[in-house]
Amino acid sequence: MAKTEVEIQAELIESINSTDQTLDTAQGPIPDLFIRPQAGQLALASAEAESLRTLFTLQFENAATDDEIQNALANYGSSPGEGVASRHVQHFLRFTKPSVDIVIPTGSLVSNSDSSLVYRVLNGGTLLASAADSYYNPSRNSYEIGLLVEATGIGASYDLPSGRITNIVTPVPGIDTTENRVKSTGGLDKESTASQSSRLKNSLKGINLGAPGGIQSRILNAFPESVSDVVVIQPFEKEFTRLITGPALDVYVIGLAIEPATQTVTAINGQTVIPLDSKPAYSITSVSVNNVVLTSGYFLVKDSSFEYGYSLQASELLIMSIPLLAGDIVVIKYEYNKILSSIYTDVLDSGNEFLFNTNILMRSPFQVSPIISGTIKALASFSTNEVEENINTFLATNFTFTVFTEIVFPEVIRQRLITEVSGVQTFRMTEFRRNTGSLSTIEPMSFARNEVSIYDAALINIRIAR
């Protein structure tokens, strides 16, 4: 501990008195010219020495400045997370058939109803009058085009639900209205100093790229905004299920970076299966055959196999209900999770840095959903709708994992729901289990090292009673 000026003065007085008790240390030239000036300088030196000592321990955040932490991160090839802007596909609609081309320029702005959250069109588009029928959506009786937009600011506050972004800030002639049919996602706030300090500690604990700890640390440092947790599965572990012929690792990442992809295919006669190039696929946005947009007759088959499911080598397929003809031009617009390919390209695509040319497969975790049933007695001061909304928010937060979790106990969730959720008086639980692999009606939910929980409201059956 650094010594204060008062403590140093006391030590100097004691030292002088032990040498010559006739000297006056209370007043006069000795305290005025020696004790007090020296005590001040020695106190500063003591504080600097303590700061240096702390900087060379894993408690460095108690002494390091923001600049010192950022400089230390730079030594490990990392930098503070600057935050991420939300993205989504925004639809621009016209309710009458266009007679001239309608252009939505890059940079056009849309917002929520009070214009407090604004989004910018990243890549403009044109609704062609000559091919108006290909833009027609019979379910909405509108001619429309979907374009990728990005928030003008960073942070999770821009992650608005579907149907909330309906205001056209930049007038677009020919467009009647706009709407987001999916939630805007990916918004993250600027990384805090505490988070930077925590990542720096992890960097010090594992920097060998050939070891699981080093790989995990490198990924978390490279993508602090998009990746919340990483687990590395080795061949001797039960979760490792693919066949290999040499050193290998499966790297599971909790993270999402949804990006649009467009794939054009020239069909062969009778073709019904089209493999998708960008993986793992998230959802199909639209499919057109010879410039005619299909409203049905196709579906996405995701690869959920234990060997390569949810990975960069997954077999993601678009299945057509009606066989295609030779020469048909099929344009597929879909979304995929780009975070896996980004990690592989930026972090892992350097085989000479890894021990023994290790075969590394990037994967998203296997998903498990909770089944929860029961009866809740609500407080009289809360409406049934309020309590139901509060319960859904609580369960969605706790059962959409952002870190890999081994087990969740039913009694812990029951007690937390009673104590933490507004409007809940009692909760009688009748069902609490995984949607797969469960043995009892009520049991702790155990998760493998490569599994995460994904909340599904359809599997929650909680009745609100008075």
Secondary structure, DSSP 8 states (H G I E B T S, - for coil): ----HHHHHHHHHHHHHHH-TTS--SSSHIIIIIIHHHHHHHHHHHHHHHHHHHHTSTTGGGT--HHHHHHHHHTTT------B--EEEEEEEESS--SS-EEE-TT-EEEETTSSSEEEESS-EEE-GGGGGGGEETTTTEEEEEEEEEESS-SGGG---TT-EEEESS--TT--EEEESS--B--B----HHHHHHHHHHHHH---TTSHHHHHHHHHHH-TTTEEEEEEE-TTSTT--S--SS-EEEEEEEE--EEEEEEEEE--TT--EEE-SSSSEEEEEEEEETTEE-SSSEEEE----TTTTTBTT---EEEESS---TT-EEEEEEEEETHHHHHIIIII--GGGSGGG-EEEEE--EEE-EEEEEEEEE-TTS-HHHHHHHHHHHHHHHTS-SS--SEE-HHHHHHHHHHHSTTEEEEEEEEEEESSS--SSB--EE--TTEEE---GGGEEEEEE-
